[in-house]
Amino acid sequence: FIAALMILSISFYNARTWTAKAEQYLYRDRIIFSKTTRYQHIVLTRSRAHEIRCYINGSLQFNSADEHIYHENLVHPAFTLATNPRRVLILGGGDGMAAREILKYESVKEIVLCDLDPEMTDLARTDPILTRLNHNSLSSAKIKTLQNHDLKELPGKDQILVANQKKRFGSRPELVAEVTVINLDAATLLENLAGKFDVIIIDFPDPNNEELAKLYSRTFYRRLADRLAIDGIFVQQATSPFHAREAFLCVGRTIRASGLSAIPYHDNVPSFGEWGWWLGGHHERWSATGLKKGLKKIHEIKVETRYLSPEMIHASLDFGKDQLISGEQEINTLVNHKIFTYYLEGWQTGY
């Protein structure tokens, strides 16, 4: 019996070792963290140049060498247009990078971050590598892991203050905003969350399967509109306008079909190449022309950035000749998952 138990133990250990070695062959850099959660498979790697990359289900989510380019583009153009933003909703963004940028703004008093996977947000709160990258943006957040029957517990007045070093080179943390992390499906959250938000940041993974495609649907954007303040601004990460042009354009058509105004912008993120976002608001307050003029008039970003400048924001609004022209007219719905089709076709062909 003892011999059999030893054989089983050795076999189990070897199986784990073999699995780890097999997975390592899938990545160029050394794996420093790997875990399959209830929702996804998370991998962190470190290169010889000490670059940290995060992969979810094999798809790159960020590279520490250039993630600031992506996240500054995701957050700051919206905040330059928002009037004294106090309440912010982040959908996705479980790595805490978007929250890091938002916490630079003194006007922000409350952040609600909704990410489906509690193990991702827990990693962002506790892993020394990620807390260094996200400046501890989630480290003191109140965590609410909610199921559908717990919706009555959505955040009220009991959120806690988060200490964040807003001044990068300062030594004293300052209390800046209430942060609540909720681990729940984003569509369910929008149906049940009370109140309005001045800025909504949508940082979902690309629509590379039918479940994610639902989060880019007209129904989803209509729910989002209900949570957006009348003069509020939202921004949606929207994949590559070069590699997946039709998917990118479908995002804009679908947002506009929901009754919101929206304009596209883009930049180059070296780890991903040409990347794009859609920014918008209620059409009663913001027209597409008004949004574009507002961004073109920006002369200052009022917080510290590593990359983004007013001139880069201005340039991001201009696209190459015919890049935004398409013969397609379909929008994405809960039924047709059209953006998923566009996405697969685009990344397979490169345009």
C-alpha positions as CSV (number, residue, x, y, z in Angstrom):
1,F,0.0,0.0,0.0
2,I,2.8,2.4,1.0
3,A,4.7,1.6,-2.2
4,A,1.5,2.3,-4.3
5,L,0.9,5.6,-2.5
6,M,4.5,6.6,-3.2
7,I,4.1,5.8,-6.9
8,L,0.9,7.8,-7.1
9,S,2.6,10.8,-5.4
10,I,5.6,10.7,-7.7
11,S,3.3,10.3,-10.7
12,F,1.2,13.3,-9.6
13,Y,4.3,15.4,-9.0
14,N,5.8,14.4,-12.4
15,A,2.4,15.1,-14.1
16,R,2.4,18.7,-12.8
17,T,6.1,19.1,-13.8
18,W,5.4,17.8,-17.3
19,T,2.4,20.0,-17.7
20,A,4.4,23.1,-16.7
21,K,7.1,22.2,-19.1
22,A,4.7,21.7,-21.9
23,E,3.0,25.0,-21.2
24,Q,6.4,26.8,-21.2
25,Y,6.9,25.8,-24.8
26,L,3.9,27.9,-25.7
27,Y,5.5,31.1,-24.5
28,R,8.8,32.8,-25.5
29,D,9.5,34.2,-22.0
30,R,9.7,32.4,-18.7
31,I,6.4,31.7,-17.0
32,I,6.3,33.1,-13.5
33,F,2.6,32.5,-12.8
34,S,0.0,30.2,-14.3
35,K,-3.5,29.4,-13.0
36,T,-6.7,28.1,-14.5
37,T,-9.6,29.9,-12.7
38,R,-13.3,29.2,-13.0
39,Y,-13.5,31.6,-15.9
40,Q,-10.1,31.7,-17.7
41,H,-6.5,30.7,-17.8
42,I,-4.1,33.4,-16.5
43,V,-0.4,33.4,-17.3
44,L,2.3,35.9,-16.4
45,T,5.7,35.8,-18.0
46,R,9.0,37.7,-17.5
47,S,11.5,38.4,-20.3
48,R,15.2,38.7,-19.9
49,A,14.7,42.5,-20.2
50,H,12.3,42.1,-17.2
51,E,9.2,42.9,-19.2
52,I,6.0,41.4,-17.7
53,R,3.4,40.1,-20.0
54,C,-0.1,38.9,-19.0
55,Y,-2.0,36.4,-21.1
56,I,-5.6,35.3,-20.7
57,N,-6.5,32.1,-22.5
58,G,-3.4,32.5,-24.6
59,S,-4.1,36.1,-25.7
60,L,-1.8,38.9,-24.7
61,Q,-3.5,41.4,-22.3
62,F,-0.6,43.7,-21.6
63,N,3.1,44.1,-21.7
64,S,4.7,46.2,-19.0
65,A,6.9,47.9,-21.5
66,D,4.1,49.7,-23.3
67,E,0.8,49.1,-21.3
68,H,0.9,52.8,-20.3
69,I,0.4,53.8,-23.9
70,Y,-2.8,51.7,-24.1
71,H,-4.1,52.7,-20.6
72,E,-3.4,56.4,-21.0
73,N,-5.3,56.4,-24.3
74,L,-8.1,54.5,-22.7
75,V,-8.6,56.9,-19.8
76,H,-7.3,60.4,-20.4
77,P,-9.1,61.5,-23.6
78,A,-12.4,60.8,-21.8
79,F,-11.4,62.7,-18.7
80,T,-10.3,65.8,-20.7
81,L,-13.9,66.1,-21.9
82,A,-15.7,65.1,-18.7
83,T,-16.9,68.0,-16.5
84,N,-15.6,67.6,-13.0
85,P,-15.9,63.7,-13.0
86,R,-16.7,62.4,-9.5
87,R,-18.2,58.9,-10.1
88,V,-16.5,56.4,-12.4
89,L,-17.4,52.9,-13.6
90,I,-14.8,50.5,-15.0
91,L,-16.1,47.5,-16.8
92,G,-13.3,44.9,-17.1
93,G,-9.9,46.3,-16.2
94,G,-9.3,43.7,-13.5
95,D,-5.5,44.3,-13.7
96,G,-6.0,47.7,-12.0
97,M,-4.1,49.6,-14.7
98,A,-7.1,51.8,-15.7
99,A,-7.9,52.5,-12.1
100,R,-4.3,53.6,-11.6
101,E,-4.8,56.3,-14.3
102,I,-8.2,57.4,-12.9
103,L,-6.9,57.8,-9.4
104,K,-4.7,60.6,-10.6
105,Y,-7.7,62.9,-10.8
106,E,-8.5,64.7,-7.6
107,S,-12.2,65.2,-8.6
108,V,-12.9,61.5,-8.6
109,K,-14.6,60.4,-5.3
110,E,-15.9,57.0,-6.2
111,I,-14.8,54.2,-8.5
112,V,-16.8,51.0,-9.1
113,L,-14.7,48.3,-10.9
114,C,-16.6,45.3,-12.3
115,D,-14.6,42.3,-13.4
116,L,-16.0,38.8,-13.7
117,D,-13.1,36.8,-12.3
118,P,-12.3,37.3,-8.6
119,E,-9.0,35.6,-9.0
120,M,-7.9,38.2,-11.5
121,T,-8.7,41.1,-9.3
122,D,-7.2,39.3,-6.3
123,L,-4.0,38.8,-8.2
124,A,-4.0,42.5,-9.1
125,R,-4.5,43.4,-5.4
126,T,-1.9,41.1,-3.9
127,D,0.8,40.1,-6.4
128,P,3.9,42.3,-5.9
129,I,4.6,42.4,-9.6
130,L,1.1,43.6,-10.5
131,T,0.8,46.0,-7.5
132,R,4.0,47.6,-8.6
133,L,2.6,48.1,-12.1
134,N,-0.9,49.3,-11.0
135,H,0.5,51.5,-8.2
136,N,-1.6,49.5,-5.6
137,S,-4.7,50.9,-7.2
138,L,-6.8,48.0,-5.9
139,S,-4.9,47.0,-2.9
140,S,-7.2,48.6,-0.3
141,A,-10.4,48.2,-2.3
142,K,-13.5,46.6,-0.7
143,I,-14.1,43.4,-2.6
144,K,-17.7,42.2,-3.2
145,T,-17.9,38.9,-5.0
146,L,-21.6,38.8,-5.9
147,Q,-23.8,36.2,-7.5
148,N,-27.2,36.9,-9.1
149,H,-29.1,36.4,-5.9
150,D,-26.8,38.8,-4.0
151,L,-27.6,41.9,-6.2
152,K,-29.2,43.7,-3.3
153,E,-25.7,44.0,-1.9
154,L,-24.5,46.3,-4.7
155,P,-22.3,49.2,-3.4
156,G,-23.9,51.8,-1.2
157,K,-22.3,54.2,1.2
158,D,-20.0,51.7,2.9
159,Q,-17.2,51.8,0.4
160,I,-13.8,52.4,1.8
161,L,-11.2,55.0,0.9
162,V,-8.2,53.8,-1.1
163,A,-4.8,55.1,-0.3
164,N,-2.9,55.9,-3.6
165,Q,0.3,57.7,-4.2
166,K,-1.0,60.3,-6.7
167,K,2.3,62.1,-6.7
168,R,4.6,59.7,-8.3
169,F,7.7,60.8,-6.5
170,G,6.0,61.7,-3.2
171,S,6.3,59.6,-0.1
172,R,3.0,60.1,1.6
173,P,-0.1,58.3,0.3
174,E,-3.2,60.4,0.0
175,L,-6.8,59.4,0.4
176,V,-8.4,60.0,-2.9
177,A,-11.4,57.9,-3.8
178,E,-13.8,55.2,-2.7
179,V,-13.1,52.1,-4.7
180,T,-15.3,49.0,-4.8
181,V,-14.4,45.9,-6.8
182,I,-17.4,43.8,-7.8
183,N,-16.9,40.3,-9.4
184,L,-20.0,39.9,-11.5
185,D,-21.1,39.7,-15.1
186,A,-21.0,43.3,-16.5
187,A,-24.3,43.1,-18.2
188,T,-26.0,41.9,-15.0
189,L,-24.3,44.7,-13.1
190,L,-25.6,47.4,-15.5
191,E,-29.2,46.0,-15.1
192,N,-29.1,46.4,-11.3
193,L,-26.6,49.1,-10.4
194,A,-28.1,52.3,-9.1
195,G,-27.3,55.9,-10.0
196,K,-25.4,57.6,-12.8
197,F,-21.7,57.7,-13.6
198,D,-19.7,60.7,-15.0
199,V,-17.3,58.5,-16.9
200,I,-17.6,54.8,-17.9
201,I,-14.5,53.0,-19.0
202,I,-15.1,49.7,-20.9
203,D,-11.9,47.6,-20.9
204,F,-13.2,44.2,-22.0
205,P,-11.1,41.6,-23.9
206,D,-11.6,41.5,-27.6
207,P,-14.9,39.9,-28.9
208,N,-13.1,36.6,-29.7
209,N,-15.9,34.4,-28.7
210,E,-19.7,34.5,-28.6
211,E,-19.9,35.2,-24.9
212,L,-17.7,38.2,-25.1
213,A,-19.5,39.4,-28.3
214,K,-22.6,39.9,-26.1
215,L,-20.8,42.6,-24.3
216,Y,-20.5,44.6,-27.5
217,S,-24.2,44.3,-28.4
218,R,-26.8,47.1,-28.9
219,T,-28.7,45.8,-25.8
220,F,-25.5,46.2,-23.7
221,Y,-24.9,49.8,-24.9
222,R,-28.5,50.7,-24.2
223,R,-28.0,49.5,-20.6
224,L,-24.8,51.4,-20.4
225,A,-26.6,54.6,-21.6
226,D,-29.0,54.2,-18.6
227,R,-26.0,54.4,-16.2
228,L,-24.3,57.3,-17.9
229,A,-24.9,60.8,-16.7
230,I,-26.5,63.1,-19.2
231,D,-23.2,65.0,-19.7
232,G,-21.1,61.9,-19.1
233,I,-18.4,60.3,-21.3
234,F,-17.8,56.7,-22.0
235,V,-14.9,55.0,-23.8
236,Q,-14.8,51.5,-25.3
237,Q,-11.6,49.6,-26.3
238,A,-12.4,48.3,-29.7
239,T,-9.6,46.1,-31.1
240,S,-7.4,47.0,-34.1
241,P,-8.9,49.2,-36.8
242,F,-6.2,47.8,-39.1
243,H,-6.2,44.0,-38.4
244,A,-9.9,43.8,-37.6
245,R,-11.3,46.8,-39.3
246,E,-14.9,45.5,-39.8
247,A,-15.1,44.5,-36.1
248,F,-13.8,48.0,-35.1
249,L,-16.4,49.7,-37.3
250,C,-19.1,47.4,-36.1
251,V,-18.5,48.6,-32.6
252,G,-19.1,52.2,-33.7
253,R,-22.3,51.3,-35.7
254,T,-23.7,49.3,-32.7
255,I,-23.0,52.1,-30.2
256,R,-24.7,54.6,-32.5
257,A,-27.7,52.2,-33.0
258,S,-28.2,52.2,-29.3
259,G,-28.8,56.0,-29.3
260,L,-25.4,57.2,-28.2
261,S,-23.0,59.5,-30.1
262,A,-19.5,58.1,-30.7
263,I,-16.3,58.9,-32.5
264,P,-13.2,56.7,-33.1
265,Y,-9.6,57.3,-32.3
266,H,-6.4,55.2,-32.6
267,D,-2.8,54.9,-31.7
268,N,0.1,52.5,-32.1
269,V,0.8,50.2,-29.1
270,P,4.0,48.3,-30.0
271,S,2.9,45.0,-28.4
272,F,-0.4,45.1,-30.3
273,G,0.2,47.4,-33.3
274,E,-2.5,49.7,-34.5
275,W,-5.2,49.9,-31.8
276,G,-8.5,51.7,-31.5
277,W,-11.1,53.1,-29.2
278,W,-14.6,54.6,-29.5
279,L,-15.5,57.6,-27.2
280,G,-18.9,59.1,-26.8
281,G,-21.9,60.3,-24.8
282,H,-25.6,61.0,-24.9
283,H,-26.6,62.5,-28.3
284,E,-28.6,65.1,-26.4
285,R,-25.4,66.5,-25.0
286,W,-22.7,65.4,-27.4
287,S,-22.8,65.2,-31.2
288,A,-20.0,63.5,-33.1
289,T,-18.8,66.9,-34.3
290,G,-18.9,68.3,-30.7
291,L,-16.9,65.3,-29.4
292,K,-14.2,65.7,-32.0
293,K,-14.0,69.5,-31.7
294,G,-13.7,69.1,-27.9
295,L,-10.7,66.7,-28.2
296,K,-9.1,68.9,-30.9
297,K,-9.2,71.9,-28.5
298,I,-7.3,70.1,-25.7
299,H,-4.2,72.0,-24.8
300,E,-3.3,70.3,-21.5
301,I,-3.7,67.0,-19.8
302,K,-4.1,68.0,-16.1
303,V,-2.4,64.9,-14.7
304,E,1.0,63.3,-15.1
305,T,1.4,61.0,-18.1
306,R,4.3,59.0,-19.4
307,Y,3.3,59.0,-23.1
308,L,0.1,60.8,-23.9
309,S,0.1,64.5,-24.9
310,P,-2.5,66.9,-26.3
311,E,-0.8,66.6,-29.7
312,M,-1.1,62.8,-29.6
313,I,-4.8,63.1,-28.8
314,H,-5.3,65.4,-31.7
315,A,-3.4,63.1,-34.1
316,S,-5.3,60.0,-32.8
317,L,-8.5,61.4,-34.4
318,D,-7.2,61.2,-37.9
319,F,-7.2,57.9,-39.8
320,G,-5.7,56.9,-43.1
321,K,-7.5,57.4,-46.4
322,D,-10.6,55.1,-46.6
323,Q,-9.7,53.3,-43.4
324,L,-13.1,54.0,-41.9
325,I,-15.1,53.2,-45.1
326,S,-17.0,50.0,-45.2
327,G,-19.7,48.4,-47.3
328,E,-20.9,46.5,-44.2
329,Q,-23.9,47.9,-42.4
330,E,-24.8,45.3,-39.8
331,I,-24.7,46.0,-36.1
332,N,-24.0,43.5,-33.3
333,T,-26.9,42.0,-31.4
334,L,-27.4,39.4,-28.7
335,V,-28.7,37.1,-31.4
336,N,-26.4,37.5,-34.4
337,H,-23.0,37.9,-32.7
338,K,-21.9,39.7,-35.9
339,I,-18.9,41.3,-34.3
340,F,-17.5,37.8,-33.6
341,T,-17.7,36.9,-37.2
342,Y,-16.0,40.2,-38.3
343,Y,-13.3,39.7,-35.7
344,L,-12.4,36.3,-36.8
345,E,-12.4,37.3,-40.5
346,G,-10.3,40.3,-39.8
347,W,-7.5,38.7,-37.7
348,Q,-7.3,35.8,-40.2
349,T,-6.8,38.1,-43.2
350,G,-5.2,41.1,-41.5
351,Y,-7.7,43.7,-42.8
